[in-house]
Amino acid sequence: MLEKDFVTTDVLIIGSGIAGLRASLAAKKYNISVLITTKGWGASPFITAINAPLGHSDERDSPEVYYQDTLRGGVYLNNKQLVKVLASQAIPSIRELETLGMEFDKENGRYAQRLVSGGTYPRAIHKKDRAGSEIVDLLGKEAKRQKIRILSPVMIVRIAKKGGKIIGAFGLDIKNGRFLIINAKAIILATGGIGRLYEFTTYPNDITGQGVALAYRVGAELVDMEFIQFEPTAILHPKQCYGMLIPTAMFGDGGKLVNEDGERFMLNSKYGSETKAQKHELALVIAKEVREGRGTKHGGVYFNASTIANKTMETYPFHFQKLLSAGFDLRRDSVEVGPAAHSSIGGVKIDEGCRTNIKGLFAGGEIVGGVHGANRIAGNGATEAIVFGKIAGESAGEYAIENSLQKISKDEILFEEEHLRKMIDTADSNRLTPSTVRSKLQKEVSRAGGLVRSAKTLERGIDKVEQIKEKRAKLLKATNMRELIQCLEIDSMLMLAEAILKTALIRCESRGAHYRDDFPFLDDKRWLKNVLVKRRGDGSMGILACNIS
Ligand SMILES: Cc1cc2nc3c(=O)[nH]c(=O)nc-3n(C[C@H](O)[C@H](O)[C@H](O)COP(=O)(O)OP(=O)(O)OC[C@H]3O[C@@H](n4cnc5c(N)ncnc54)[C@H](O)[C@@H]3O)c2cc1C
């Protein structure tokens, strides 16, 4: 059996992306103990564009225009209170990063801003194409300087609650193979998106949507789970860069999409050009080109950057160099791209203080739902993580001061140990390995809940997921720590798959990132609504459409 370690903290933060790190600094201001646990670095280091309505590249931009763009991009399903917070706090949050030493690219003393999908004006600030990794680095250093403890790699596997309040969590110390019992007054979920639930994704390995499942299982409400953003231009070829995305900001700089017949098809689409379509619209047009036989050898279309000025290309050194080392010179060669699962738009339901419906449980960053409505405009994932990470930290800090610590009981510890023990098995040569089960699940979710959905594919997908779920006890067997981690991730992925497919089936319309080919039109009359997901008392999944919050 696993050896135990007991840890106590005022605030436990799950995740060390921008949201988690920013939350840790905000919580620490309350002079309390703060602990971060993390599996990896998440998606934050890949960020290139961050929305900040400073109006430096175009004076007409403002927080009000940004607010309107976010609502329009979200096809008016957004939680308006959350969008107000996002729009009003974007600039102050960026300034705070600068006081920590972040330097964004500037021209003549003013911020250089890129026009990205969904923005009326150039709004996205950047640091070449590596802003995310610099911010993570900076926040991480500051957290260390403030002696905030970071346990890594540690995976949180369950949250504990008593009398309706959070009392701590259980985790696995992946490197040392130990079972962690963490007593905490408050928990902040900052576990990011769900990318790895899908076969082809731009997201890194540690992003499997586990935080959403942790929240759901402890009774938190979820919202807008049916909306998954598909990045239109993930690389299909060269294979060394498979899954890496071409920033859509490159279209604003002159990049083009071309089909196998050499046609610049976006010009003939209803949008008129690459820059005028939102990400999901671009993805749907690309999918249509492929479906109608004008796709490339690897099942996508060509991205051509030969008209981007050399000086501008120098602002994308990471992408340029990665492709160059695979033998592709972006100034000359076209790469094959296609839609891949990208950001999670829905997630844990919060209020303006990042509070969930469970006392002591807070959430910030990509894990939350409501900010983006039905579609996330480009550059808003980063701003969301910075703004709501800080707020989650402040709210959790305040809460921790006002509440006392309660210990997780021996019975609960035994229960969780038993749950893990059941997954650990001696090798059975006939068993399916967790990797095989995971691939099977990813395939079913991608088929059913991909870019284009229909009642037929969704119903089939729900059945397939149910079949895997029924065999869960037999299938989720691990012979070592790596497999145990995979089994626990699959267990969460099953819950997520059910939520995404069932909510997508209920929404009989097409809106933003959710496209149904059996209901291809927007239906404001019936569907200007959010879909909520909540665990029922009997353990089954409750799904309810309700008026926008
Ligand atoms: C390739 C790529 C490019 C992108 N580019 C942009 C961009 O230019 N602009 C933009 O706005 N957005 C972009 N996004 C989206 C953006 O990266 C995310 O919205 C944002 O980083 C989310 O930050 P976060 O802190 O919420 O989550 P993440 O940065 O994803 O961090 C999540 C953390 O939680 C940890 N974790 C997860 N589960 C557990 C668990 N059970 N136990 C312990 N730890 C756990 C992970 O290891 C990780 O540390 C991009 C995403 C990708 C993948």
The ligand as an SDF file (V2000), in Angstrom:
LIG
                    3D

 53 58  0  0  0  0  0  0  0  0999 V2000
   -0.8830   25.7520  -27.7610 C   0  0  0  0  0  0  0  0  0  0  0  0
   -1.7820   26.7220  -27.0380 C   0  0  0  0  0  0  0  0  0  0  0  0
   -1.7380   28.0690  -27.3620 C   0  0  0  0  0  0  0  0  0  0  0  0
   -2.5760   28.9720  -26.7120 C   0  0  0  0  0  0  0  0  0  0  0  0
   -2.4860   30.2930  -27.0390 N   0  0  0  0  0  0  0  0  0  0  0  0
   -3.2690   31.1850  -26.3990 C   0  0  0  0  0  0  0  0  0  0  0  0
   -3.1210   32.5850  -26.6720 C   0  0  0  0  0  0  0  0  0  0  0  0
   -2.2680   33.0060  -27.4470 O   0  0  0  0  0  0  0  0  0  0  0  0
   -3.9630   33.4420  -26.0230 N   0  0  0  0  0  0  0  0  0  0  0  0
   -4.9090   33.0130  -25.1180 C   0  0  0  0  0  0  0  0  0  0  0  0
   -5.6360   33.8290  -24.5760 O   0  0  0  0  0  0  0  0  0  0  0  0
   -5.0210   31.6930  -24.8160 N   0  0  0  0  0  0  0  0  0  0  0  0
   -4.2350   30.7780  -25.4240 C   0  0  0  0  0  0  0  0  0  0  0  0
   -4.3480   29.4490  -25.1080 N   0  0  0  0  0  0  0  0  0  0  0  0
   -5.2580   29.0740  -24.0020 C   0  0  0  0  0  0  0  0  0  0  0  0
   -4.5470   29.3760  -22.6750 C   0  0  0  0  0  0  0  0  0  0  0  0
   -3.2930   28.7450  -22.7030 O   0  0  0  0  0  0  0  0  0  0  0  0
   -5.3490   28.8890  -21.4670 C   0  0  0  0  0  0  0  0  0  0  0  0
   -6.6490   29.3990  -21.5210 O   0  0  0  0  0  0  0  0  0  0  0  0
   -4.6860   29.3400  -20.1640 C   0  0  0  0  0  0  0  0  0  0  0  0
   -3.3090   29.0560  -20.1680 O   0  0  0  0  0  0  0  0  0  0  0  0
   -5.3220   28.6540  -18.9780 C   0  0  0  0  0  0  0  0  0  0  0  0
   -4.5480   28.9270  -17.8310 O   0  0  0  0  0  0  0  0  0  0  0  0
   -4.8470   28.1410  -16.4900 P   0  0  0  0  0  0  0  0  0  0  0  0
   -3.8700   28.6330  -15.4910 O   0  0  0  0  0  0  0  0  0  0  0  0
   -6.2760   28.2230  -16.1940 O   0  0  0  0  0  0  0  0  0  0  0  0
   -4.5500   26.6070  -16.8480 O   0  0  0  0  0  0  0  0  0  0  0  0
   -3.1580   25.8390  -17.2950 P   0  0  0  0  0  0  0  0  0  0  0  0
   -2.1450   26.8490  -17.6330 O   0  0  0  0  0  0  0  0  0  0  0  0
   -3.5630   24.8890  -18.3010 O   0  0  0  0  0  0  0  0  0  0  0  0
   -2.7390   25.1610  -15.9390 O   0  0  0  0  0  0  0  0  0  0  0  0
   -3.4390   24.0810  -15.3910 C   0  0  0  0  0  0  0  0  0  0  0  0
   -2.5960   23.4720  -14.2870 C   0  0  0  0  0  0  0  0  0  0  0  0
   -3.3570   22.5180  -13.5460 O   0  0  0  0  0  0  0  0  0  0  0  0
   -2.5650   21.3520  -13.3320 C   0  0  0  0  0  0  0  0  0  0  0  0
   -3.4640   20.2320  -13.0380 N   0  0  0  0  0  0  0  0  0  0  0  0
   -4.4950   19.7560  -13.7830 C   0  0  0  0  0  0  0  0  0  0  0  0
   -5.1210   18.7640  -13.1250 N   0  0  0  0  0  0  0  0  0  0  0  0
   -4.4710   18.6010  -11.9470 C   0  0  0  0  0  0  0  0  0  0  0  0
   -4.6360   17.7240  -10.8420 C   0  0  0  0  0  0  0  0  0  0  0  0
   -5.6140   16.8190  -10.7920 N   0  0  0  0  0  0  0  0  0  0  0  0
   -3.7690   17.8220   -9.8110 N   0  0  0  0  0  0  0  0  0  0  0  0
   -2.7710   18.7270   -9.8270 C   0  0  0  0  0  0  0  0  0  0  0  0
   -2.5750   19.5910  -10.8420 N   0  0  0  0  0  0  0  0  0  0  0  0
   -3.4170   19.5260  -11.8880 C   0  0  0  0  0  0  0  0  0  0  0  0
   -1.7590   21.2570  -14.6060 C   0  0  0  0  0  0  0  0  0  0  0  0
   -0.6620   20.4020  -14.4750 O   0  0  0  0  0  0  0  0  0  0  0  0
   -1.3680   22.7270  -14.7750 C   0  0  0  0  0  0  0  0  0  0  0  0
   -0.3020   23.0530  -13.9200 O   0  0  0  0  0  0  0  0  0  0  0  0
   -3.5020   28.5220  -25.7240 C   0  0  0  0  0  0  0  0  0  0  0  0
   -3.5300   27.1640  -25.3950 C   0  0  0  0  0  0  0  0  0  0  0  0
   -2.6680   26.2670  -26.0280 C   0  0  0  0  0  0  0  0  0  0  0  0
   -2.6850   24.8170  -25.6450 C   0  0  0  0  0  0  0  0  0  0  0  0
  1  2  1  0
  2  3  1  0
  2 52  2  0
  3  4  2  0
  4  5  1  0
  4 50  1  0
  5  6  2  0
  6  7  1  0
  6 13  1  0
  7  8  2  0
  7  9  1  0
  9 10  1  0
 10 11  2  0
 10 12  1  0
 12 13  2  0
 13 14  1  0
 14 15  1  0
 14 50  1  0
 15 16  1  0
 16 17  1  0
 16 18  1  0
 18 19  1  0
 18 20  1  0
 20 21  1  0
 20 22  1  0
 22 23  1  0
 23 24  1  0
 24 25  2  0
 24 26  1  0
 24 27  1  0
 27 28  1  0
 28 29  2  0
 28 30  1  0
 28 31  1  0
 31 32  1  0
 32 33  1  0
 33 34  1  0
 33 48  1  0
 34 35  1  0
 35 36  1  0
 35 46  1  0
 36 37  1  0
 36 45  1  0
 37 38  2  0
 38 39  1  0
 39 40  1  0
 39 45  2  0
 40 41  1  0
 40 42  2  0
 42 43  1  0
 43 44  2  0
 44 45  1  0
 46 47  1  0
 46 48  1  0
 48 49  1  0
 50 51  2  0
 51 52  1  0
 52 53  1  0
M  END
$$$$
